[in-house]
Amino acid sequence: MDIFDVLELIGGLCLFLFGMDVMGAALERRAGSSLQSLLSKLTTGKFAGLLTGLGVTAVIQSSSATTVMVVGFVNSGLMTLKQAINVIMGANIGTTVTAWILSLGGISGDNIVVQLLKPMSFTPILALLGIVFYMFIKDSRKKDTGTILLGFAVLMFGMDIMSGAVSGLKDVEGFKNLFLMFKNPVLGVLAGTVLTAIIQSSSASVGILQALATTGAVSYGAAIPIIMGQNIGTCITAILSSFGTNRNAKRAALVHLSFNVIGTIVCLLVFAIIRAAFSPLLLDDPATLPGIAVCHSVFNVACTTLLLPMSGLLEKLAYILVPETKKTEMVTELDERLLVTPSIALEKCKELSDEMARGAIGALRDSLVCLRNYSPDLSKRIKEVEDKTDHYEDIIGTYLVKLSTHQISERDSADAAKLLKIIGDLERISDHAVSIVKASEEIRDKKISFSEKANKELDNLSLAVDEILGYTLTAFEEDSISAAHSVEPLEQIIDVLKERLRTGHIRRLQQGLCSIETGFVWADILTNLARTSDHCSNIAGCIIDAEEENLNLHESLRAIKTEDPEFKKLYGEFERKYLGQ
């Protein structure tokens, strides 16, 4: 093996790792909604969690990525530690899929079917399809499909180059002696652990082992301990990702490590006993690509079978390793670890935005109550909600900007843009709630009173605002287009009501029925209520635009007013209800 073979090996390894990374990232984007669906069905049942972990890892081809996601979910309060343990066990089985795919390279035979199953026969076709999808089709999901195919093709070409580069090693005595040394199980486990910890992917390290196995110098006796060590090495990613998380998330990362260390110790003892007692000849046979895939799968299934019934003990061990403290920990609202799975990160943003919407709209409704019957406690609560809404706008906005820097699907990008617009309007609604509370405080402090007619008019306007808030909340929380379409006609009615109330107050001023001081407070209240309805209109417009894939909000609202027959019908209903016409 000369310097050119070494360079070829390095190049093949780089292509292999790059292809795996590109394919994994595209699979995560393509399967975003599937991941969301799988996680939404997650229960505390052991097998449900196990199958979830298996399914997600089989889709994204990385147990490390799944475990990092789990740490993020636990840190964000999306998943309990009990659920996380079962998912982690499933992830260990799901990661074996990669080894089976790579083992196709070990198929031999002259049969046409066998030839077609060889990666170097179908990989060029996949690469051709991938480049067509990637370069000539605009749909983002199909582009991701193309990227998956290209990533897989690059991975397989890298594997083939590595296998060719190491073929000369079979005659190198030093290489043979190296794997004779790895027949010592402890050294084999250490080698597998270190290699996997460096490249942070058990799938990739198994692939490298399979490439080396093509030389014929790697025996099963050396390969099996290395495979065991690879499962320990892959834990480094989750351990690193748990830095800066809450104690429960740290426990999840340690469960992953404990599970693999305990499983490796038990299987290593069984392996040592079998080898010492029976000295099976199979252990001295050269390992094949399918053989390594079998060993990898058997080891992971055996560990899971052994430890799944004892998941409760693993949970207790995690609490011993990371004990509780008297200090109460805050659950992270938006964990940046979730950014690796954009669809789930976006779903978490939506959950917080829903909470923000309920808070802001609830505060505005409470301010209307405060206006009629001032309460210091209610006033304080409204101001606290406004502070919380400000905080939510900051963290959600920052998080969505960070999310937009990742490669996300067009649909996720549109949803992120919609949320970014809406949270600003929600924050402004809470500001108007505080402004109305301040007006009610001024009414109390200065002992201001409105005329009976003015109070009736204000009650009518308050009812209209309360109704538009209800439609807005339903439209946002439930993505209800029908509720969104009810907002704009009612907003127009509120504008008319505001002008009527303003004109009526001017008349009362002229007649000496109201004071100028009363007029300032009256004008503030009307302005805040009208602007609240404007923000409701903006929110509803964003929801309609997102559904119709329209980027121009003003154009969309203009079209609704002039072209939508439903608008005229609803406008008429609200006109009769609030204007008495």
KOLKOLVO-642661 format. One record per residue (C-alpha): residue number from 1; residue in one letter; x, y, z. Coordinates in nm, 2 decimals, m for minus. Example, Ala and Ser with C-alpha at 12.3 -4.5 7.8 and 13.67 -1.06 7.14 Angstrom:
<recs>
1:a:1.23:m0.45:0.78
2:s:1.37:m0.11:0.71
</recs>
This chain:
<recs>
1:m:0.00:0.00:0.00
2:d:0.17:0.33:m0.12
3:i:0.10:0.70:m0.06
4:f:m0.16:0.71:m0.34
5:d:m0.36:0.43:m0.18
6:v:m0.35:0.63:0.15
7:l:m0.48:0.94:m0.04
8:e:m0.75:0.73:m0.21
9:l:m0.85:0.59:0.13
10:i:m0.88:0.94:0.28
11:g:m1.08:1.06:m0.02
12:g:m1.31:0.76:0.00
13:l:m1.36:0.82:0.37
14:c:m1.44:1.19:0.31
15:l:m1.69:1.11:0.04
16:f:m1.85:0.84:0.27
17:l:m1.89:1.07:0.56
18:f:m2.00:1.36:0.35
19:g:m2.26:1.14:0.17
20:m:m2.39:1.01:0.50
21:d:m2.42:1.37:0.64
22:v:m2.60:1.51:0.33
23:m:m2.83:1.21:0.31
24:g:m2.92:1.23:0.68
25:a:m2.99:1.60:0.67
26:a:m3.22:1.57:0.37
27:l:m3.40:1.27:0.52
28:e:m3.47:1.48:0.83
29:r:m3.61:1.76:0.62
30:r:m3.81:1.52:0.40
31:a:m3.95:1.33:0.69
32:g:m4.03:1.63:0.91
33:s:m4.40:1.57:0.93
34:s:m4.35:1.20:0.98
35:l:m4.12:1.26:1.27
36:q:m4.38:1.50:1.42
37:s:m4.65:1.23:1.37
38:l:m4.44:0.96:1.53
39:l:m4.36:1.18:1.83
40:s:m4.72:1.29:1.87
41:k:m4.83:0.92:1.90
42:l:m4.56:0.86:2.16
43:t:m4.70:0.71:2.49
44:t:m4.54:0.59:2.81
45:g:m4.58:0.23:2.69
46:k:m4.24:0.07:2.65
47:f:m4.31:m0.08:2.30
48:a:m4.46:0.24:2.17
49:g:m4.15:0.43:2.27
50:l:m3.92:0.16:2.14
51:l:m4.09:0.15:1.80
52:t:m4.08:0.53:1.78
53:g:m3.71:0.54:1.84
54:l:m3.66:0.26:1.59
55:g:m3.88:0.43:1.32
56:v:m3.72:0.77:1.36
57:t:m3.37:0.64:1.35
58:a:m3.44:0.41:1.05
59:v:m3.57:0.72:0.87
60:i:m3.29:0.96:0.95
61:q:m3.01:0.70:0.96
62:s:m2.85:0.82:1.28
63:s:m2.90:0.71:1.63
64:s:m2.68:1.00:1.75
65:a:m2.92:1.25:1.58
66:t:m3.22:1.08:1.74
67:t:m3.06:1.08:2.09
68:v:m2.97:1.45:2.06
69:m:m3.33:1.52:1.96
70:v:m3.44:1.32:2.27
71:v:m3.21:1.52:2.49
72:g:m3.36:1.84:2.34
73:f:m3.72:1.71:2.39
74:v:m3.66:1.62:2.76
75:n:m3.49:1.96:2.81
76:s:m3.79:2.14:2.66
77:g:m4.05:1.93:2.85
78:l:m4.18:1.77:2.53
79:m:m4.09:1.42:2.66
80:t:m4.05:1.26:3.00
81:l:m3.74:1.07:3.10
82:k:m3.94:0.74:3.11
83:q:m4.04:0.80:2.75
84:a:m3.69:0.90:2.65
85:i:m3.54:0.57:2.78
86:n:m3.76:0.36:2.55
87:v:m3.70:0.58:2.25
88:i:m3.32:0.56:2.31
89:m:m3.34:0.18:2.31
90:g:m3.53:0.18:1.98
91:a:m3.28:0.41:1.83
92:n:m3.00:0.16:1.89
93:i:m3.19:m0.10:1.68
94:g:m3.29:0.15:1.41
95:t:m2.92:0.24:1.35
96:t:m2.85:m0.11:1.22
97:v:m3.03:m0.04:0.90
98:t:m2.73:0.14:0.76
99:a:m2.50:m0.16:0.80
100:w:m2.75:m0.38:0.61
101:i:m2.76:m0.13:0.32
102:l:m2.38:m0.12:0.30
103:s:m2.37:m0.50:0.32
104:l:m2.51:m0.51:m0.03
105:g:m2.16:m0.44:m0.15
106:g:m2.06:m0.79:m0.03
107:i:m2.30:m0.97:m0.26
108:s:m2.13:m1.19:m0.52
109:g:m2.25:m1.39:m0.81
110:d:m2.29:m1.38:m1.18
111:n:m2.67:m1.40:m1.18
112:i:m2.83:m1.09:m1.34
113:v:m3.05:m1.03:m1.03
114:v:m2.75:m1.05:m0.80
115:q:m2.56:m0.81:m1.02
116:l:m2.84:m0.56:m1.01
117:l:m2.84:m0.58:m0.63
118:k:m2.48:m0.47:m0.61
119:p:m2.45:m0.10:m0.52
120:m:m2.22:m0.02:m0.80
121:s:m2.49:m0.14:m1.04
122:f:m2.78:0.07:m0.92
123:t:m2.60:0.36:m0.75
124:p:m2.52:0.54:m1.08
125:i:m2.90:0.52:m1.17
126:l:m2.99:0.67:m0.83
127:a:m2.73:0.95:m0.88
128:l:m2.88:1.03:m1.22
129:l:m3.23:1.04:m1.07
130:g:m3.10:1.25:m0.78
131:i:m2.93:1.51:m1.00
132:v:m3.25:1.54:m1.22
133:f:m3.47:1.60:m0.91
134:y:m3.21:1.84:m0.75
135:m:m3.14:2.06:m1.05
136:f:m3.45:2.06:m1.27
137:i:m3.74:2.04:m1.02
138:k:m3.85:2.34:m0.82
139:d:m4.06:2.16:m0.55
140:s:m3.86:2.16:m0.23
141:r:m3.97:1.82:m0.12
142:k:m3.87:1.67:m0.45
143:k:m3.54:1.85:m0.42
144:d:m3.49:1.69:m0.08
145:t:m3.56:1.35:m0.24
146:g:m3.29:1.43:m0.50
147:t:m3.05:1.52:m0.23
148:i:m3.12:1.20:m0.05
149:l:m3.04:1.00:m0.36
150:l:m2.73:1.20:m0.43
151:g:m2.61:1.16:m0.07
152:f:m2.67:0.79:m0.09
153:a:m2.48:0.77:m0.42
154:v:m2.18:0.97:m0.28
155:l:m2.18:0.74:0.03
156:m:m2.17:0.43:m0.17
157:f:m1.90:0.56:m0.41
158:g:m1.70:0.65:m0.10
159:m:m1.75:0.30:0.04
160:d:m1.64:0.15:m0.29
161:i:m1.33:0.38:m0.31
162:m:m1.24:0.29:0.05
163:s:m1.28:m0.08:m0.02
164:g:m1.05:m0.06:m0.32
165:a:m0.79:0.15:m0.14
166:v:m0.76:m0.10:0.15
167:s:m0.75:m0.41:m0.07
168:g:m0.37:m0.40:m0.06
169:l:m0.36:m0.41:0.32
170:k:m0.44:m0.79:0.32
171:d:m0.07:m0.85:0.24
172:v:0.06:m0.61:0.50
173:e:0.18:m0.79:0.81
174:g:0.13:m0.48:1.04
175:f:m0.23:m0.46:0.94
176:k:m0.29:m0.83:1.01
177:n:m0.11:m0.79:1.35
178:l:m0.33:m0.49:1.43
179:f:m0.65:m0.70:1.40
180:l:m0.49:m0.99:1.58
181:m:m0.44:m0.75:1.87
182:f:m0.80:m0.65:1.85
183:k:m0.89:m1.01:1.92
184:n:m0.83:m0.90:2.28
185:p:m1.19:m0.80:2.35
186:v:m1.10:m0.51:2.58
187:l:m0.87:m0.36:2.31
188:g:m1.14:m0.42:2.05
189:v:m1.40:m0.24:2.25
190:l:m1.16:0.06:2.32
191:a:m1.08:0.08:1.95
192:g:m1.45:0.09:1.85
193:t:m1.53:0.34:2.12
194:v:m1.25:0.58:2.02
195:l:m1.31:0.56:1.65
196:t:m1.69:0.63:1.69
197:a:m1.63:0.90:1.94
198:i:m1.41:1.08:1.69
199:i:m1.65:1.07:1.39
200:q:m1.96:1.08:1.62
201:s:m2.15:0.82:1.41
202:s:m2.18:0.45:1.48
203:s:m2.33:0.39:1.14
204:a:m2.02:0.55:0.98
205:s:m1.78:0.36:1.19
206:v:m1.96:0.03:1.11
207:g:m1.93:0.12:0.74
208:i:m1.55:0.18:0.79
209:l:m1.52:m0.16:0.96
210:q:m1.71:m0.32:0.67
211:a:m1.47:m0.15:0.42
212:l:m1.17:m0.29:0.61
213:a:m1.34:m0.63:0.62
214:t:m1.31:m0.65:0.24
215:t:m0.94:m0.71:0.29
216:g:m1.02:m1.05:0.45
217:a:m0.78:m0.96:0.74
218:v:m1.06:m0.88:0.99
219:s:m1.19:m1.18:1.17
220:y:m1.52:m1.21:1.36
221:g:m1.32:m1.24:1.68
222:a:m1.18:m0.89:1.62
223:a:m1.50:m0.74:1.46
224:i:m1.75:m0.82:1.73
225:p:m1.57:m0.64:2.02
226:i:m1.52:m0.34:1.79
227:i:m1.89:m0.33:1.72
228:m:m1.96:m0.34:2.09
229:g:m1.73:m0.04:2.14
230:q:m1.89:0.15:1.86
231:n:m2.22:0.16:2.06
232:i:m2.04:0.32:2.35
233:g:m1.85:0.57:2.13
234:t:m2.18:0.69:1.97
235:c:m2.29:0.82:2.32
236:i:m2.04:1.11:2.30
237:t:m2.27:1.31:2.08
238:a:m2.56:1.30:2.33
239:i:m2.33:1.36:2.63
240:l:m2.19:1.68:2.46
241:s:m2.54:1.80:2.36
242:s:m2.65:1.77:2.73
243:f:m2.41:2.04:2.84
244:g:m2.61:2.34:2.96
245:t:m2.94:2.14:2.98
246:n:m3.15:2.08:3.29
247:r:m3.10:1.77:3.51
248:n:m3.36:1.56:3.34
249:a:m3.20:1.61:3.00
250:k:m2.86:1.52:3.15
251:r:m3.02:1.20:3.28
252:a:m3.15:1.11:2.93
253:a:m2.79:1.14:2.79
254:l:m2.65:0.93:3.08
255:v:m2.93:0.67:3.02
256:h:m2.80:0.63:2.66
257:l:m2.44:0.58:2.80
258:s:m2.55:0.35:3.08
259:f:m2.76:0.14:2.84
260:n:m2.47:0.08:2.60
261:v:m2.21:0.03:2.87
262:i:m2.42:m0.22:3.06
263:g:m2.52:m0.40:2.74
264:t:m2.16:m0.41:2.62
265:i:m2.03:m0.55:2.95
266:v:m2.29:m0.82:2.96
267:c:m2.24:m0.92:2.59
268:l:m1.86:m0.90:2.63
269:l:m1.88:m1.14:2.92
270:v:m2.10:m1.38:2.72
271:f:m1.86:m1.35:2.43
272:a:m1.55:m1.42:2.64
273:i:m1.72:m1.73:2.80
274:i:m1.82:m1.87:2.46
275:r:m1.48:m1.81:2.32
276:a:m1.30:m1.97:2.62
277:a:m1.53:m2.26:2.66
278:f:m1.60:m2.36:2.30
279:s:m1.34:m2.18:2.09
280:p:m1.57:m2.17:1.79
281:l:m1.39:m2.17:1.46
282:l:m1.63:m1.90:1.33
283:l:m1.44:m1.64:1.54
284:d:m1.13:m1.69:1.33
285:d:m1.31:m1.67:1.00
286:p:m1.27:m1.35:0.79
287:a:m1.57:m1.12:0.86
288:t:m1.79:m1.04:0.56
289:l:m2.00:m0.73:0.50
290:p:m2.34:m0.91:0.57
291:g:m2.18:m1.09:0.86
292:i:m2.09:m0.76:1.03
293:a:m2.44:m0.63:0.97
294:v:m2.58:m0.95:1.14
295:c:m2.34:m0.91:1.44
296:h:m2.44:m0.54:1.47
297:s:m2.81:m0.62:1.46
298:v:m2.79:m0.92:1.70
299:f:m2.58:m0.72:1.95
300:n:m2.83:m0.43:1.96
301:v:m3.14:m0.65:1.97
302:a:m2.99:m0.86:2.25
303:c:m2.90:m0.54:2.45
304:t:m3.26:m0.41:2.41
305:t:m3.42:m0.74:2.49
306:l:m3.21:m0.77:2.80
307:l:m3.26:m0.41:2.93
308:l:m3.61:m0.31:2.81
309:p:m3.78:m0.49:3.10
310:m:m3.54:m0.31:3.33
311:s:m3.60:0.04:3.19
312:g:m3.73:0.15:3.54
313:l:m3.39:0.05:3.69
314:l:m3.21:0.26:3.43
315:e:m3.43:0.55:3.53
316:k:m3.34:0.50:3.89
317:l:m2.97:0.48:3.80
318:a:m3.00:0.81:3.61
319:y:m3.14:0.97:3.92
320:i:m2.85:0.83:4.13
321:l:m2.60:0.97:3.88
322:v:m2.77:1.30:3.85
323:p:m2.96:1.35:4.19
324:e:m3.23:1.60:4.25
325:t:m3.16:1.94:4.40
326:k:m3.37:2.16:4.62
327:k:m3.35:2.44:4.36
328:t:m3.64:2.43:4.11
329:e:m3.53:2.41:3.75
330:m:m3.70:2.60:3.47
331:v:m3.79:2.40:3.16
332:t:m3.62:2.55:2.85
333:e:m3.89:2.72:2.64
334:l:m3.71:2.69:2.31
335:d:m3.41:2.45:2.30
336:e:m3.16:2.51:2.02
337:r:m3.10:2.14:2.00
338:l:m3.44:2.11:1.83
339:l:m3.31:2.32:1.54
340:v:m3.16:2.00:1.39
341:t:m3.52:1.89:1.33
342:p:m3.68:2.21:1.19
343:s:m4.04:2.07:1.18
344:i:m4.04:1.99:1.55
345:a:m3.86:2.32:1.64
346:l:m4.14:2.50:1.44
347:e:m4.41:2.30:1.62
348:k:m4.26:2.40:1.96
349:c:m4.27:2.77:1.83
350:k:m4.63:2.72:1.74
351:e:m4.71:2.58:2.09
352:l:m4.55:2.89:2.26
353:s:m4.72:3.12:2.01
354:d:m5.06:2.96:2.09
355:e:m4.99:3.03:2.46
356:m:m4.89:3.38:2.37
357:a:m5.21:3.43:2.17
358:r:m5.43:3.30:2.46
359:g:m5.24:3.53:2.70
360:a:m5.26:3.84:2.48
361:i:m5.62:3.80:2.38
362:g:m5.72:3.70:2.74
363:a:m5.55:4.02:2.86
364:l:m5.74:4.24:2.62
365:r:m6.07:4.08:2.73
366:d:m5.97:4.13:3.09
367:s:m5.89:4.49:3.02
368:l:m6.25:4.54:2.89
369:v:m6.38:4.40:3.23
370:c:m6.14:4.63:3.41
371:l:m6.27:4.92:3.21
372:r:m6.63:4.86:3.34
373:n:m6.53:4.74:3.69
374:y:m6.17:4.83:3.79
375:s:m5.98:4.57:3.99
376:p:m5.62:4.62:4.11
377:d:m5.55:4.24:4.10
378:l:m5.68:4.21:3.75
379:s:m5.48:4.52:3.64
380:k:m5.17:4.36:3.79
381:r:m5.23:4.03:3.61
382:i:m5.28:4.20:3.28
383:k:m4.95:4.38:3.31
384:e:m4.78:4.05:3.40
385:v:m4.92:3.89:3.09
386:e:m4.80:4.18:2.88
387:d:m4.44:4.13:3.02
388:k:m4.47:3.76:2.94
389:t:m4.59:3.84:2.59
390:d:m4.30:4.07:2.53
391:h:m4.07:3.79:2.65
392:y:m4.23:3.54:2.41
393:e:m4.20:3.78:2.12
394:d:m3.83:3.81:2.18
395:i:m3.75:3.44:2.22
396:i:m3.98:3.32:1.95
397:g:m3.86:3.58:1.70
398:t:m3.49:3.51:1.77
399:y:m3.55:3.14:1.75
400:l:m3.74:3.16:1.42
401:v:m3.46:3.38:1.27
402:k:m3.21:3.11:1.38
403:l:m3.43:2.84:1.23
404:s:m3.45:3.02:0.90
405:t:m3.07:2.99:0.87
406:h:m3.11:2.61:0.85
407:q:m3.20:2.42:0.54
408:i:m3.58:2.39:0.58
409:s:m3.86:2.29:0.35
410:e:m4.06:2.56:0.17
411:r:m4.37:2.48:0.38
412:d:m4.17:2.51:0.71
413:s:m4.02:2.84:0.58
414:a:m4.37:2.98:0.50
415:d:m4.50:2.87:0.84
416:a:m4.20:3.04:1.01
417:a:m4.25:3.36:0.82
418:k:m4.62:3.35:0.91
419:l:m4.54:3.31:1.28
420:l:m4.28:3.58:1.27
421:k:m4.55:3.83:1.14
422:i:m4.82:3.72:1.38
423:i:m4.62:3.73:1.71
424:g:m4.57:4.10:1.65
425:d:m4.94:4.16:1.63
426:l:m5.01:3.95:1.93
427:e:m4.76:4.16:2.13
428:r:m4.92:4.48:2.02
429:i:m5.26:4.35:2.13
430:s:m5.12:4.29:2.48
431:d:m4.98:4.65:2.47
432:h:m5.33:4.78:2.39
433:a:m5.47:4.58:2.69
434:v:m5.22:4.76:2.92
435:s:m5.32:5.10:2.76
436:i:m5.69:5.03:2.83
437:v:m5.60:4.94:3.19
438:k:m5.42:5.27:3.23
439:a:m5.73:5.44:3.09
440:s:m5.94:5.26:3.35
441:e:m5.70:5.37:3.63
442:e:m5.73:5.73:3.51
443:i:m6.11:5.70:3.52
444:r:m6.09:5.57:3.88
445:d:m5.83:5.82:4.00
446:k:m6.00:6.12:3.84
447:k:m6.35:5.99:3.91
448:i:m6.44:6.03:3.55
449:s:m6.79:5.91:3.44
450:f:m6.94:5.87:3.10
451:s:m7.30:5.94:3.01
452:e:m7.55:5.66:3.00
453:k:m7.56:5.67:2.62
454:a:m7.18:5.67:2.60
455:n:m7.17:5.36:2.82
456:k:m7.42:5.17:2.60
457:e:m7.21:5.26:2.29
458:l:m6.89:5.14:2.46
459:d:m7.06:4.82:2.56
460:n:m7.16:4.76:2.20
461:l:m6.81:4.83:2.07
462:s:m6.66:4.60:2.35
463:l:m6.89:4.32:2.24
464:a:m6.77:4.36:1.88
465:v:m6.41:4.36:1.99
466:d:m6.46:4.05:2.21
467:e:m6.62:3.87:1.91
468:i:m6.33:3.96:1.67
469:l:m6.08:3.84:1.94
470:g:m6.26:3.51:1.95
471:y:m6.25:3.46:1.57
472:t:m5.88:3.56:1.57
473:l:m5.79:3.31:1.84
474:t:m5.98:3.03:1.67
475:a:m5.83:3.11:1.34
476:f:m5.47:3.11:1.48
477:e:m5.49:2.81:1.72
478:e:m5.69:2.58:1.48
479:d:m5.57:2.72:1.15
480:s:m5.94:2.79:1.08
481:i:m5.99:2.96:0.74
482:s:m6.36:3.02:0.80
483:a:m6.29:3.20:1.13
484:a:m6.01:3.40:0.96
485:h:m6.26:3.51:0.69
486:s:m6.50:3.64:0.96
487:v:m6.24:3.88:1.10
488:e:m6.21:4.13:0.82
489:p:m6.58:4.22:0.78
490:l:m6.61:4.26:1.16
491:e:m6.30:4.48:1.16
492:q:m6.47:4.71:0.91
493:i:m6.78:4.73:1.14
494:i:m6.56:4.81:1.43
495:d:m6.40:5.10:1.23
496:v:m6.75:5.23:1.16
497:l:m6.85:5.20:1.53
498:k:m6.54:5.38:1.63
499:e:m6.62:5.68:1.40
500:r:m6.98:5.68:1.53
501:l:m6.86:5.69:1.89
502:r:m6.61:5.96:1.82
503:t:m6.87:6.17:1.64
504:g:m7.12:6.12:1.91
505:h:m6.87:6.23:2.17
506:i:m6.80:6.55:1.98
507:r:m7.17:6.63:1.98
508:r:m7.19:6.57:2.35
509:l:m6.89:6.80:2.40
510:q:m7.07:7.07:2.20
511:q:m7.38:7.02:2.40
512:g:m7.18:7.05:2.73
513:l:m7.28:6.69:2.83
514:c:m6.91:6.57:2.85
515:s:m6.59:6.74:2.96
516:i:m6.27:6.78:2.76
517:e:m6.08:6.56:3.01
518:t:m6.34:6.29:2.96
519:g:m6.28:6.33:2.58
520:f:m5.91:6.25:2.60
521:v:m5.98:5.92:2.79
522:w:m6.27:5.83:2.56
523:a:m6.04:5.89:2.25
524:d:m5.77:5.67:2.40
525:i:m6.01:5.38:2.46
526:l:m6.16:5.40:2.11
527:t:m5.81:5.42:1.95
528:n:m5.69:5.11:2.14
529:l:m6.00:4.91:2.06
530:a:m5.98:5.00:1.69
531:r:m5.61:4.92:1.67
532:t:m5.67:4.59:1.84
533:s:m5.92:4.50:1.56
534:d:m5.65:4.61:1.31
535:h:m5.40:4.36:1.46
536:c:m5.67:4.09:1.45
537:s:m5.72:4.17:1.08
538:n:m5.34:4.14:1.02
539:i:m5.33:3.80:1.20
540:a:m5.63:3.66:1.00
541:g:m5.48:3.80:0.68
542:c:m5.15:3.61:0.74
543:i:m5.34:3.29:0.80
544:i:m5.54:3.33:0.48
545:d:m5.22:3.43:0.29
546:a:m5.04:3.12:0.41
547:e:m5.33:2.90:0.30
548:e:m5.34:3.07:m0.05
549:e:m4.96:3.10:m0.07
550:n:m4.99:3.48:m0.12
551:l:m4.71:3.70:0.00
552:n:m4.89:4.04:m0.03
553:l:m5.12:4.09:0.28
554:h:m5.27:4.43:0.16
555:e:m5.35:4.28:m0.18
556:s:m5.51:3.98:m0.01
557:l:m5.73:4.20:0.21
558:r:m5.83:4.42:m0.08
559:a:m5.93:4.11:m0.28
560:i:m6.14:3.99:0.01
561:k:m6.32:4.32:0.04
562:t:m6.39:4.36:m0.33
563:e:m6.42:4.01:m0.47
564:d:m6.53:3.77:m0.19
565:p:m6.91:3.73:m0.18
566:e:m6.88:3.57:0.17
567:f:m6.73:3.91:0.29
568:k:m7.05:4.10:0.19
569:k:m7.27:3.84:0.35
570:l:m7.08:3.85:0.68
571:y:m7.05:4.23:0.67
572:g:m7.43:4.25:0.64
573:e:m7.48:4.01:0.94
574:f:m7.24:4.21:1.16
575:e:m7.39:4.54:1.04
576:r:m7.74:4.43:1.16
577:k:m7.59:4.30:1.48
578:y:m7.38:4.60:1.59
579:l:m7.51:4.90:1.38
580:g:m7.88:4.81:1.39
581:q:m7.92:4.83:1.01
</recs>
